[in-house]
Each structure stands twice: as structure tokens, then as C-alpha cells.
Amino acid sequence: MKKNYPLLEKKINIKFNNKTILLLSLTHKSVNTHGNNEKLEFLGDRVLALVISQHLFNLYPNESEGTLDKKFASLVNRKTCLKISKNLELDKFLILGNAYNKKKIVEDKILSDACEALIGGIYLDSGYQAAEKFILNLWSKEIKKSVFTVIDAKTKLQEYSLKLYKKLPTYKILSFKGPQHNPQYKVAVKLQASKSFFGIGNSKKNAEHDAAKKILKSLKIN
């Protein structure tokens, strides 16, 4: 079936100067082990990272590095790239080998990789500003969701301790009891200049979170 690349250009609102770059960005390695989109994917991954990190830096000037890092990770991961690919219906435009053409559904990894390769192609063909515009337009909904990023108690306490004392909080397992299917951990946590606070949970991690919540509450940190 002939692929309608002008339709894809219309979808992304970008007209490629060099159509070879567009085609290369959509060519899977199953077609050609050398002339495929892997290097453009490598490039696109870096361009995406720069655009998103710069945008988050400007959008959230008062957020900590740890919070920005979590927002960033949620925006540049494979799951988000896959979602963008599906929104663009990139599966209709990919150039795949015969083995893949016989399949009715394109693998998720191929789709997410193609999204990054397309970004790399746009950057190579039209420059940074075009790639930035493309990314911020298609990622706009995901970026809006990032404002609701929830920081767990343990991470919040870690950031507080590093900022104030340049040291991580100290956790210590005090006891472990109960059957294997329903254990109970008791954990203590303290900062450099604090008393110990205790947490209980059915795993070490949950007990640490419980202890962190208690020390944050005593510090009146929401």
C-alpha cells in the first residue's frame, strides 16, 4: 500500500525540505541494517530531552531539581513517546520489513522509537526551533498533566535533608516480625539534627515512607 507522506507532513504541520530524511526517520532496521532510523532516533532522543528539560526549567522556576527530574522522566519515557506516535498514527507511515508487514499491529517499541527518530529528522532537516515547536505542540497535554506530579514522603524528606544538611536521612530497621505472607517492619528515621521517628509497614519501603511522613508532619512540611 502506498503511504501518504504529504498527509503526515500535514499532521505534524512541517514540510520537509529533504524528503529522504523524512523517509529515513520512518525506516525500520528490518528493511535496511545500515540505512534506517536508529541514528535519527539517537539524535531525536537528545533533542527531546533538551527541549523538555529547558521548558520545565522555565515553566517551574521554584521547583527543586528532584521534582523537575520526576516531571522530566514522565515526559520523555517510552510510554509517552508511544502515545504521541499513536496520536499521529505513525504506524500507517512506517517502512517495515516483510516480517513486520505481515503483522497487523506494530510493536510498541518500534512506534516509540519512530517518534524519537521523527524528532531527529525534523531537527536535522529544519533546525532546533522547528523541532522545539513540534515537541511542545504535541506534548502540551502531557506537560499540563505534569503540574500534578506527586512527590512521595521519602523523596520529600530526602530533598529537605540534602538542602539543609547536605546529607541523606538515616533509616534503620528496628524489628521484623510476623509470617512471610504478612510481615511487619518497624523502621526508625532521623535527620542530622533531629530525634528518631518510627514507621510501621508490611514492607521495608512502606515502613520507611510511614516514618518519613511522621518526621515531615513534625517539621510541618506538607
N, CA and C of each residue as an Amber inpcrd file, in Angstrom:
protein
   666
   0.8310000  -1.1940000   0.0000000   0.0000000   0.0000000   0.0000000
   0.8750000   1.2570000   0.0000000   0.5660000   2.1870000  -0.8740000
   1.3360000   3.4230000  -0.9710000   1.0600000   4.2970000   0.2530000
   2.1240000   4.8290000   0.8300000   1.9850000   5.6240000   2.0400000
   1.8730000   7.1040000   1.6840000   0.9700000   7.7810000   2.3670000
   0.6530000   9.1800000   2.0770000   1.4930000  10.0970000   2.9660000
   2.7390000  10.3370000   2.5480000   3.6310000  11.1610000   3.3730000
   3.2250000  12.6300000   3.4340000   2.6310000  13.2010000   2.3790000
   2.1130000  14.5730000   2.4970000   1.0770000  14.6950000   3.6240000
   0.3110000  13.6150000   3.8510000  -0.6680000  13.6230000   4.9400000
   0.0430000  13.7020000   6.2930000   1.1430000  12.9580000   6.4210000
   1.9070000  13.0150000   7.6690000   2.4750000  14.4150000   7.8770000
   3.0120000  15.0200000   6.8300000   3.5390000  16.3830000   6.9360000
   2.4450000  17.3590000   7.3560000   1.2390000  17.1170000   6.8700000
   0.1010000  17.9640000   7.2470000  -0.2390000  17.7620000   8.7170000
  -0.1840000  16.4980000   9.1620000  -0.4780000  16.1740000  10.5580000
   0.4880000  16.8720000  11.5150000   1.7680000  16.8710000  11.1440000
   2.7820000  17.4490000  12.0330000   3.0380000  18.9270000  11.7350000
   2.3750000  19.4260000  10.6920000   2.4950000  20.8350000  10.3000000
   3.9430000  21.2250000   9.9640000   4.6490000  20.2960000   9.3330000
   6.0270000  20.5350000   8.9070000   6.2230000  19.9410000   7.5170000
   6.7380000  20.7290000   6.6130000   7.0450000  20.2400000   5.2660000
   8.5480000  20.0380000   5.1790000   8.9530000  18.8110000   4.9760000
  10.3790000  18.5030000   4.9280000  11.0200000  19.0740000   3.6610000
  12.1670000  19.7140000   3.8330000  12.9340000  20.1980000   2.6830000
  13.5730000  19.0180000   1.9510000  14.0460000  18.0600000   2.7560000
  14.6990000  16.8690000   2.2160000  13.8430000  15.6480000   2.5510000
  13.1160000  15.1690000   1.5540000  12.1930000  14.0430000   1.7850000
  12.9330000  12.7630000   2.1740000  14.2000000  12.6740000   1.7860000
  14.9960000  11.4860000   2.1290000  15.1270000  11.3580000   3.6380000
  15.2630000  12.4910000   4.3280000  15.3780000  12.4740000   5.7920000
  14.0660000  12.0160000   6.4130000  12.9540000  12.4770000   5.8730000
  11.6460000  12.0440000   6.3670000  11.5060000  10.5280000   6.2240000
  11.8370000  10.0130000   5.0470000  11.7230000   8.5770000   4.7980000
  12.6620000   7.7780000   5.7020000  13.8550000   8.3110000   5.9050000
  14.8370000   7.6270000   6.7510000  14.3340000   7.5570000   8.1990000
  13.7040000   8.6140000   8.6470000  13.2030000   8.6440000  10.0250000
  12.1110000   7.6030000  10.2590000  11.5030000   7.1430000   9.1950000
  10.4020000   6.1810000   9.2950000  10.8010000   4.7670000   8.8730000
  12.0780000   4.5780000   8.5340000  12.5580000   3.2790000   8.0450000
  13.1280000   2.4270000   9.1760000  12.5040000   1.2890000   9.4090000
  12.9420000   0.3770000  10.4670000  14.1380000  -0.4480000   9.9980000
  14.9340000  -0.9010000  10.9510000  16.1420000  -1.6710000  10.6180000
  15.8380000  -3.0050000   9.9390000  14.5870000  -3.4640000  10.0040000
  14.2070000  -4.7150000   9.3340000  14.2310000  -4.5630000   7.8150000
  14.2450000  -3.3110000   7.3440000  14.3110000  -3.0350000   5.9100000
  15.7530000  -2.9110000   5.4600000  16.5360000  -2.2020000   6.2670000
  17.9320000  -1.9210000   5.9110000  18.7490000  -1.8210000   7.1930000
  19.7490000  -2.6550000   7.3400000  20.5330000  -2.6560000   8.5860000
  21.4400000  -1.4400000   8.7190000  21.6490000  -0.7350000   7.6230000
  22.5020000   0.4660000   7.6650000  21.6940000   1.7460000   7.4460000
  20.8850000   1.7680000   6.4130000  20.0850000   2.9620000   6.1350000
  18.7390000   2.8930000   6.8200000  18.7410000   3.1090000   8.1430000
  17.4870000   3.0530000   8.9070000  17.4340000   4.2130000   9.9030000
  16.4070000   4.2120000  10.7550000  16.1740000   5.3780000  11.6120000
  16.8580000   5.3340000  12.9770000  17.7420000   4.3710000  13.1990000
  18.3570000   4.2320000  14.5270000  19.1860000   5.4560000  14.9410000
  19.9780000   5.9850000  14.0190000  20.8060000   7.1560000  14.3680000
  19.9420000   8.4060000  14.5540000  18.8770000   8.5120000  13.7790000
  17.9630000   9.6400000  13.9600000  17.2130000   9.5150000  15.2880000
  16.9440000   8.2880000  15.6870000  16.3220000   8.0520000  16.9940000
  17.2590000   8.5210000  18.1060000  18.5340000   8.1900000  17.9710000
  19.5620000   8.6250000  18.9270000  19.5750000  10.1570000  19.0280000
  19.5510000  10.8160000  17.8780000  19.5640000  12.2760000  17.8420000
  18.2700000  12.8440000  18.4210000  17.1440000  12.2830000  18.0130000
  15.8530000  12.7730000  18.4760000  15.6680000  12.6470000  19.9670000
  16.1960000  11.5800000  20.5400000  16.1270000  11.3770000  21.9890000
  16.7970000  12.5320000  22.7280000  17.9510000  12.9780000  22.2020000
  18.6940000  14.0830000  22.8380000  17.9910000  15.4180000  22.6380000
  17.4220000  15.6120000  21.4670000  16.6960000  16.8650000  21.1850000
  15.4570000  16.9460000  22.0780000  14.7360000  15.8510000  22.1830000
  13.5540000  15.7960000  23.0440000  13.9270000  16.1250000  24.4870000
  15.0130000  15.5370000  24.9600000  15.4640000  15.7670000  26.3370000
  15.7900000  17.2400000  26.5690000  16.4760000  17.8670000  25.6150000
  16.8470000  19.2770000  25.7670000  15.6150000  20.1770000  25.7660000
  14.7080000  19.9440000  24.8260000  13.5050000  20.7760000  24.7270000
  12.6590000  20.6650000  25.9970000  12.4140000  19.4380000  26.4390000
  11.5660000  19.2350000  27.6170000  12.2290000  19.7730000  28.8830000
  13.5210000  19.5160000  29.0670000  14.2050000  19.9940000  30.2790000
  14.2510000  21.5230000  30.3150000  14.4960000  22.1540000  29.1740000
  14.5190000  23.6140000  29.1180000  13.1290000  24.1880000  29.4120000
  12.1050000  23.5460000  28.8460000  10.7360000  24.0340000  29.0500000
  10.3250000  23.8900000  30.5210000  10.6470000  22.7670000  31.1500000
  10.3150000  22.5660000  32.5570000  11.0730000  23.5490000  33.4440000
  12.3170000  23.8020000  33.0870000  13.1460000  24.7580000  33.8390000
  12.4840000  26.1380000  33.8520000  11.9510000  26.5480000  32.7140000
  11.2960000  27.8540000  32.5950000   9.8860000  27.8540000  33.1870000
   9.2010000  26.7160000  33.0630000   7.8050000  26.6220000  33.4990000
   7.6710000  26.5460000  35.0170000   8.6400000  25.9010000  35.6660000
   8.5780000  25.7220000  37.1200000   9.8340000  26.2940000  37.7860000
   9.9740000  27.6170000  37.8170000  11.2040000  28.2380000  38.3490000
  11.4460000  27.9810000  39.8350000  10.3900000  27.6320000  40.5790000
  10.5360000  27.4440000  42.0250000  10.6010000  25.9820000  42.4490000
  10.5420000  25.0770000  41.4800000  10.5830000  23.6540000  41.8100000
  12.0260000  23.1890000  42.0340000  12.1780000  22.1600000  42.8630000
  13.5080000  21.5990000  43.1260000  13.9670000  20.7440000  41.9520000
  15.2600000  20.4580000  41.9380000  15.8260000  19.6150000  40.8800000
  15.1730000  18.2330000  40.8880000  14.9160000  17.7080000  42.1030000
  14.3100000  16.3860000  42.2180000  12.9080000  16.3330000  41.6270000
  12.1280000  17.3800000  41.8610000  10.7670000  17.4480000  41.3230000
  10.7970000  17.5770000  39.8090000  11.6780000  18.4330000  39.3110000
  11.8050000  18.6070000  37.8630000  12.2290000  17.3030000  37.1980000
  13.1080000  16.5750000  37.8630000  13.5960000  15.3120000  37.3060000
  12.4610000  14.2990000  37.1550000  11.5590000  14.2740000  38.1080000
  10.4190000  13.3510000  38.0380000   9.4600000  13.7590000  36.9210000
   9.2150000  15.0390000  36.7830000   8.3540000  15.5270000  35.7050000
   8.9930000  15.1820000  34.3550000  10.2950000  15.4300000  34.2630000
  11.0430000  15.1600000  33.0270000  10.9410000  13.6860000  32.6430000
  11.1750000  12.8120000  33.6170000  11.1570000  11.3680000  33.3450000
   9.7990000  10.9090000  32.8210000   8.7260000  11.5130000  33.3330000
   7.3870000  11.1100000  32.8880000   7.0680000  11.6010000  31.4820000
   7.7980000  12.6240000  31.0190000   7.5040000  13.2320000  29.7140000
   8.3420000  12.6670000  28.5710000   9.4970000  12.1000000  28.8800000
  10.3820000  11.6300000  27.8040000  10.4840000  10.1040000  27.7570000
   9.6980000   9.4210000  28.5660000   9.8110000   7.9590000  28.5780000
   9.1310000   7.3170000  27.3740000   9.3380000   6.0190000  27.2360000
   8.8200000   5.2760000  26.0800000   7.2890000   5.3300000  26.0150000
   6.6510000   5.3010000  27.1760000   5.1890000   5.3070000  27.2260000
   4.6190000   6.5830000  26.5980000   5.2280000   7.7210000  26.9110000
   4.7380000   8.9880000  26.3680000   5.0270000   9.0840000  24.8740000
   6.2140000   8.6630000  24.4640000   6.5500000   8.6730000  23.0290000
   5.6050000   7.7650000  22.2490000   5.2310000   6.6520000  22.8520000
   4.2900000   5.7380000  22.2180000   2.9300000   6.4060000  22.0320000
   2.4990000   7.1290000  23.0590000   1.2130000   7.8270000  22.9960000
   1.2080000   8.8680000  21.8720000   2.3240000   9.5980000  21.7370000
   2.4290000  10.6030000  20.6760000   2.3960000   9.9200000  19.3120000
   3.1080000   8.8020000  19.1900000   3.1290000   8.0420000  17.9310000
   1.7340000   7.5890000  17.5250000   0.9950000   7.1060000  18.5100000
  -0.3630000   6.6330000  18.2260000  -1.2840000   7.7930000  17.8500000
  -1.0930000   8.9370000  18.4910000  -1.8910000  10.1190000  18.1440000
  -1.6470000  10.5440000  16.6970000  -0.3900000  10.3770000  16.2530000
  -0.0290000  10.7360000  14.8750000  -0.3210000   9.6060000  13.8870000
  -0.6830000   8.4350000  14.4310000  -0.9070000   7.2380000  13.6030000
   0.3240000   6.9130000  12.7620000   1.4920000   6.9570000  13.4220000
   2.7570000   6.7090000  12.7250000   2.8310000   5.3040000  12.1330000
   2.0690000   4.3750000  12.6920000   2.0870000   3.0030000  12.1610000
   1.6980000   2.9500000  10.6800000   0.9130000   3.9380000  10.2310000
   0.4780000   3.9810000   8.8320000   1.5780000   4.4580000   7.8810000
   2.6380000   5.0370000   8.4580000   3.6780000   5.6440000   7.6280000
   5.0370000   4.9460000   7.7420000   5.1560000   4.0000000   8.6680000
   6.4360000   3.3230000   8.8690000   6.7950000   2.4180000   7.6950000
   8.0830000   2.3460000   7.4260000   8.5990000   1.4660000   6.3730000
   9.2320000   0.2710000   7.0770000   8.5720000  -0.8830000   6.9620000
   8.9770000  -2.0710000   7.7070000   9.3440000  -3.2150000   6.7790000
  10.1290000  -4.1550000   7.3080000  10.4930000  -5.3460000   6.5490000
   9.2960000  -6.2630000   6.3790000   9.4070000  -7.2290000   5.5090000
   8.2950000  -8.1340000   5.1980000   7.7280000  -8.8500000   6.4220000
   8.6110000  -9.2550000   7.3170000   8.1650000  -9.9840000   8.5120000
   7.2380000  -9.1210000   9.3660000   7.5630000  -7.8400000   9.4440000
   6.7470000  -6.9240000  10.2450000   5.4840000  -6.4990000   9.4980000
   5.5740000  -6.4090000   8.1750000   4.4130000  -6.0280000   7.3710000
   3.2850000  -7.0370000   7.4800000   3.6500000  -8.2950000   7.7690000
   2.6320000  -9.3470000   7.8750000   1.8420000  -9.2340000   9.1800000
   2.4200000  -8.5410000  10.1330000   1.7320000  -8.3720000  11.4160000
   0.7060000  -7.2410000  11.2980000  -0.4100000  -7.4150000  11.9710000
  -1.4600000  -6.3990000  11.9000000  -1.1720000  -5.2250000  12.8270000
  -0.4160000  -5.4930000  13.8980000  -0.1280000  -4.4450000  14.8880000
   1.3840000  -4.2160000  14.9710000   1.7870000  -2.9550000  14.8910000
   3.2060000  -2.6040000  15.0050000   3.5950000  -2.6220000  16.4800000
   4.7480000  -3.1970000  16.7870000   5.2100000  -3.2820000  18.1730000
   5.3650000  -1.8920000  18.7910000   5.0830000  -1.8140000  20.0980000
   5.1550000  -0.5340000  20.8040000   6.5390000   0.0980000  20.7240000
   7.5850000  -0.7300000  20.8610000   8.9550000  -0.1920000  20.8420000
   9.2600000   0.4600000  19.4960000   8.8250000  -0.1710000  18.4220000
   9.0700000   0.3860000  17.0810000   8.3870000   1.7440000  16.9400000
   7.1740000   1.8430000  17.4740000   6.4250000   3.1010000  17.3940000
   7.0640000   4.2080000  18.2280000   7.4560000   3.8850000  19.4590000
   8.0630000   4.9120000  20.3180000   9.4200000   5.3500000  19.7690000
  10.1820000   4.3910000  19.2380000  11.4790000   4.7290000  18.6280000
  11.2870000   5.6250000  17.4030000  10.2430000   5.3430000  16.6210000
   9.9710000   6.1350000  15.4160000   9.6140000   7.5730000  15.7670000
   8.9580000   7.7520000  16.9020000   8.6190000   9.1050000  17.3570000
   9.8910000   9.9190000  17.5810000  10.8660000   9.3140000  18.2670000
  12.1420000   9.9950000  18.5180000  12.9170000  10.2020000  17.2210000
  12.8430000   9.2230000  16.3170000  13.5310000   9.3460000  15.0260000
  12.9420000  10.4850000  14.2010000  11.6230000  10.6440000  14.2770000
  10.9720000  11.7410000  13.5510000  11.4240000  13.0940000  14.1060000
  11.5640000  13.1730000  15.4260000  12.0860000  14.4010000  16.0460000
  13.4980000  14.6730000  15.5370000  14.3170000  13.6200000  15.4850000
  15.6840000  13.7610000  14.9740000  15.6890000  14.2210000  13.5310000
  14.7580000  13.6880000  12.7410000  14.6490000  14.0840000  11.3380000
  14.2420000  15.5330000  11.1760000  13.2870000  15.9720000  11.9880000
  12.8430000  17.3730000  11.9370000  13.9920000  18.3050000  12.3020000
  14.7260000  17.9330000  13.3510000  15.8680000  18.7440000  13.7780000
  16.9150000  18.8390000  12.6810000  17.2190000  17.7000000  12.0660000
  18.2440000  17.6590000  11.0200000  17.8100000  18.4410000   9.7850000
  16.5410000  18.3520000   9.4450000  16.0280000  18.9830000   8.2290000
  15.6920000  20.4640000   8.4190000  15.1160000  20.8050000   9.5770000
  14.5870000  22.1680000   9.7460000  15.1450000  22.9380000  10.9310000
  15.9800000  22.2970000  11.7480000  16.6150000  23.0100000  12.8460000
  15.9090000  22.8840000  14.1900000  16.5500000  23.4520000  15.1950000
  16.0850000  23.3090000  16.5840000  14.7080000  23.9180000  16.8110000
  14.4780000  25.1050000  16.2990000  13.2050000  25.7840000  16.5600000
  12.0110000  24.9880000  16.0330000  12.1790000  24.3880000  14.8580000
  11.1020000  23.5620000  14.2880000  10.8480000  22.3350000  15.1590000
  11.9350000  21.7140000  15.6210000  11.8010000  20.5380000  16.4880000
  11.1650000  20.9300000  17.8160000  11.5650000  22.0540000  18.3530000
  11.0080000  22.5350000  19.6230000   9.5050000  22.8010000  19.4920000
   9.1150000  23.4690000  18.4120000   7.6970000  23.7660000  18.1680000
   6.8810000  22.4770000  18.0480000   7.4310000  21.5130000  17.3210000
   6.7790000  20.2160000  17.1360000   6.5650000  19.5190000  18.4840000
   7.6190000  19.4630000  19.2900000   7.5670000  18.7790000  20.5830000
   6.5860000  19.4650000  21.5320000   6.7030000  20.7720000  21.6910000
   5.8530000  21.4770000  22.6500000   4.3850000  21.4440000  22.2420000
   4.1370000  21.3800000  20.9570000   2.7600000  21.2850000  20.4790000
   2.1640000  19.9090000  20.7990000   2.8970000  18.8530000  20.4510000
   2.3750000  17.5030000  20.6510000   2.4320000  17.0340000  22.1030000
   3.3340000  17.5950000  22.8770000   3.4730000  17.2100000  24.2870000
   2.6660000  18.1180000  25.2200000   1.9270000  19.0740000  24.6770000
   1.2570000  20.0880000  25.5060000   0.3450000  19.4750000  26.5750000
  -0.4550000  18.4750000  26.2040000  -1.3620000  17.8460000  27.1770000
  -0.5900000  17.1400000  28.2750000   0.4830000  16.4550000  27.8740000
   1.2990000  15.7390000  28.8650000   2.0090000  16.7150000  29.7970000
   2.4550000  17.8430000  29.2500000   3.1320000  18.8580000  30.0700000
   2.1630000  19.4530000  31.0790000   0.9150000  19.6820000  30.6680000
  -0.1040000  20.2130000  31.5900000  -0.3530000  19.2410000  32.7330000
  -0.3090000  17.9550000  32.4360000  -0.5120000  16.9390000  33.4770000
   0.6340000  16.9540000  34.4920000   1.8030000  17.3810000  34.0660000
   2.9910000  17.3290000  34.9340000   2.8640000  18.2210000  36.1520000
   1.9600000  19.1860000  36.1080000   1.7750000  20.0880000  37.2510000
   1.2460000  19.3160000  38.4560000   0.6410000  18.1460000  38.2040000
   0.0580000  17.3650000  39.2860000   0.9890000  16.2790000  39.8080000
   2.2640000  16.3360000  39.4410000   3.2210000  15.3370000  39.9220000
   3.2270000  15.2820000  41.4540000   3.0270000  14.0850000  41.9920000
   3.0040000  13.9150000  43.4440000   4.3670000  13.4210000  43.9170000
   4.9180000  14.1120000  44.8910000   6.2160000  13.7170000  45.4460000
   5.9660000  12.9400000  46.7350000   6.4560000  11.7090000  46.8110000
   6.2030000  10.8970000  47.9920000   6.9970000  11.4070000  49.1840000
   6.5950000  10.9780000  50.3760000   7.1650000  11.4900000  51.6230000
   8.6680000  11.2290000  51.7320000   9.0850000  10.0560000  51.3210000
  10.5060000   9.7050000  51.4390000  11.3700000  10.6100000  50.5510000
  10.9020000  10.8560000  49.3280000  11.6290000  11.7420000  48.4130000
  11.6490000  13.1680000  48.9420000  10.5150000  13.6130000  49.4660000
  10.4100000  14.9720000  50.0030000  11.3700000  15.1710000  51.1750000
  11.4380000  14.1540000  52.0420000  12.3460000  14.2330000  53.1950000
  13.8010000  14.2240000  52.7400000  14.0960000  13.4180000  51.7350000
  15.4510000  13.3550000  51.1870000  15.8830000  14.7160000  50.6430000
  14.9940000  15.3640000  49.8880000  15.3110000  16.6790000  49.3160000
  15.5220000  17.7140000  50.4160000  14.6820000  17.6470000  51.4530000
  14.7900000  18.5770000  52.5790000  16.1260000  18.4060000  53.2910000
  16.4830000  17.1470000  53.5610000  17.7300000  16.8520000  54.2720000
  18.9650000  17.2690000  53.4730000  18.9530000  16.9890000  52.1770000
  20.0890000  17.3600000  51.3260000  20.2540000  18.8740000  51.2560000
  19.1270000  19.5630000  51.1750000  19.1800000  21.0210000  51.0820000
  19.6970000  21.6470000  52.3730000  19.2580000  21.1010000  53.5110000
  19.6080000  21.7020000  54.8040000  20.9410000  21.2140000  55.3520000
  21.1920000  19.8970000  55.2180000  22.3760000  19.3180000  55.8620000
  23.3930000  18.7230000  54.8880000  23.0600000  18.6840000  53.6030000
  23.9230000  18.0550000  52.5960000  24.1280000  16.5750000  52.8780000
  23.1760000  15.9850000  53.5840000  23.2450000  14.5590000  53.9160000
  21.8690000  13.9290000  53.7410000  21.8560000  12.6290000  53.4640000
  20.5930000  11.9000000  53.3530000  20.0520000  11.5460000  54.7350000
  18.7470000  11.3840000  54.8640000  18.1920000  10.9000000  56.1280000
  18.7410000   9.4980000  56.4220000  18.7900000   9.1430000  57.6900000
  19.2900000   7.8220000  58.0870000  18.1240000   6.9300000  58.5010000
  17.9810000   5.7910000  57.8050000  16.9300000   4.8250000  58.1290000
  17.5600000   3.5940000  58.7730000  16.8380000   3.0180000  59.7470000
  17.3360000   1.8240000  60.4200000  16.1700000   0.8810000  60.7320000
  16.3000000  -0.3970000  60.3380000  15.2660000  -1.3790000  60.6600000
  15.4070000  -1.7840000  62.1210000  14.3310000  -1.5820000  62.8850000
  14.3580000  -1.9010000  64.3130000  13.8340000  -3.3030000  64.5890000
  12.8460000  -3.7070000  63.8360000  12.3070000  -5.0500000  64.0460000
  11.5950000  -5.5650000  62.8010000  11.4900000  -6.8740000  62.7320000
  10.7970000  -7.5430000  61.6320000  10.1130000  -8.7590000  62.2250000
   8.7900000  -8.7860000  62.1340000   8.0680000  -9.9130000  62.7290000
   6.8440000 -10.2610000  61.8940000   6.2080000 -11.3650000  62.2590000
   5.0270000 -11.8060000  61.5370000   5.3610000 -12.8430000  60.4860000
   4.3250000 -13.4930000  59.9190000   4.5470000 -14.5220000  58.8920000
   5.0540000 -13.9100000  57.5840000   5.6350000 -14.7290000  56.7270000
   6.2350000 -14.2600000  55.4790000   5.2090000 -13.5750000  54.5590000
   3.9690000 -14.0810000  54.5700000   2.9470000 -13.5040000  53.6910000
   2.3640000 -12.1920000  54.2450000   2.6240000 -11.9230000  55.5170000
   2.1100000 -10.6950000  56.1340000   3.0990000 -10.1620000  57.1740000
   4.2740000  -9.7450000  56.7310000   5.3030000  -9.2870000  57.6700000
   5.0000000  -7.8870000  58.2110000   5.6710000  -7.5310000  59.2700000
   5.5460000  -6.1700000  59.7990000   6.9380000  -5.6390000  60.1440000
   7.2860000  -4.5410000  59.4790000   8.5790000  -3.8970000  59.7160000
   8.3870000  -2.6700000  60.6020000   9.3520000  -2.4530000  61.4530000
   9.4040000  -1.1990000  62.2130000  10.7280000  -0.5240000  61.8860000
  10.6420000   0.7040000  61.4110000  11.8260000   1.4240000  60.9370000
  11.9430000   2.7650000  61.6460000  13.1800000   3.1650000  61.9280000
  13.4380000   4.4850000  62.5040000  14.1240000   5.3620000  61.4610000
  13.7970000   6.6450000  61.4710000  14.4650000   7.5980000  60.5940000
  14.8430000   8.8320000  61.3940000  15.9800000   9.3990000  61.0570000
  16.3710000  10.6590000  61.6960000  17.1920000  11.5040000  60.7460000
  17.1140000  12.7970000  60.9440000  17.9580000  13.7360000  60.2210000
  19.1520000  14.0610000  61.0930000  20.0590000  14.8370000  60.5670000
  21.2840000  15.1490000  61.2980000  20.9880000  15.7930000  62.6520000
  19.9750000  16.6710000  62.6850000  19.6920000  17.3950000  63.9250000
  18.2760000  17.1150000  64.4310000  17.8730000  15.8560000  64.3870000
  16.5220000  15.5360000  64.8570000  16.5300000  14.2740000  65.7050000
  15.4420000  14.0770000  66.4290000  15.2530000  12.8150000  67.1420000
  14.7720000  11.7840000  66.1190000  14.7040000  10.5410000  66.5310000
  14.2400000   9.4880000  65.6320000  12.7130000   9.4420000  65.5940000
  12.2030000   9.1560000  64.4150000  10.7710000   8.9440000  64.2400000
  10.5760000   7.5190000  63.7040000   9.4630000   6.9090000  64.0950000
   9.2670000   5.4920000  63.7920000   8.1040000   5.2710000  62.8280000
   8.2970000   4.3080000  61.9340000   7.2530000   3.9500000  60.9790000
   7.0390000   2.4520000  60.9370000   5.8130000   2.0510000  60.6310000
   5.4730000   0.6290000  60.5510000   4.8280000   0.3480000  59.2020000
   5.1600000  -0.8090000  58.6090000   4.5830000  -1.1770000  57.3230000
   4.7980000  -2.6350000  57.0130000   4.0840000  -3.1310000  55.9920000
   4.2100000  -4.5550000  55.6330000   5.3900000  -4.8200000  54.7000000
   6.2150000  -3.7800000  54.4850000   7.4780000  -3.9230000  53.7590000
   8.4320000  -2.8600000  54.2900000   9.7050000  -3.0600000  54.0420000
  10.7060000  -2.0800000  54.4840000  10.4030000  -0.7070000  53.8770000
  10.0550000  -0.7180000  52.5820000   9.7680000   0.5260000  51.8770000
   8.5830000   1.2640000  52.4890000   7.4980000   0.5270000  52.7660000
   6.3060000   1.1560000  53.3350000   6.5570000   1.6900000  54.7390000
   7.3660000   0.9590000  55.5050000   7.7070000   1.4140000  56.8550000
   8.5410000   2.6910000  56.7940000   9.4540000   2.7570000  55.8310000
  10.2750000   3.9720000  55.6560000   9.4100000   5.1600000  55.2600000
   8.4390000   4.9290000  54.3760000   7.5200000   6.0060000  53.9700000
   6.6930000   6.4890000  55.1610000   6.2500000   5.5520000  55.9820000
   5.4650000   5.9070000  57.1610000   6.2960000   6.7610000  58.1170000
   7.5430000   6.3700000  58.3220000   8.4390000   7.1300000  59.2000000
   8.7120000   8.5220000  58.6230000   8.9190000   8.5740000  57.3210000
   9.1780000   9.8680000  56.6570000   7.9860000  10.8000000  56.7990000
   6.7620000  10.2600000  56.6620000   5.5480000  11.0800000  56.8210000
   5.4910000  11.7030000  58.2100000   5.8700000  10.9200000  59.2170000
   5.7980000  11.3980000  60.6020000   6.8130000  12.5090000  60.8830000
   8.0050000  12.3560000  60.3440000   9.0040000  13.4030000  60.5780000
   8.6580000  14.6750000  59.7960000   8.0800000  14.5040000  58.6110000
   7.6440000  15.6710000  57.8340000   6.5110000  16.4050000  58.5430000
   5.6180000  15.6280000  59.1370000   4.5000000  16.2360000  59.8780000
   5.0220000  17.0410000  61.0620000   6.0470000  16.5090000  61.7360000
   6.6270000  17.2360000  62.8830000   7.3250000  18.5170000  62.4530000
   7.8370000  18.4930000  61.1990000   8.5120000  19.6830000  60.6380000
   7.5200000  20.6290000  59.9680000   6.2360000  20.2120000  59.9350000
   5.1630000  20.9850000  59.2980000   5.4280000  21.2330000  57.8200000
   5.9220000  20.1380000  57.1810000   6.1600000  20.1760000  55.7190000
   5.0870000  19.3280000  55.0620000   4.2740000  19.9650000  54.2050000
   3.1810000  19.2610000  53.5370000   3.6780000  18.4640000  52.3400000
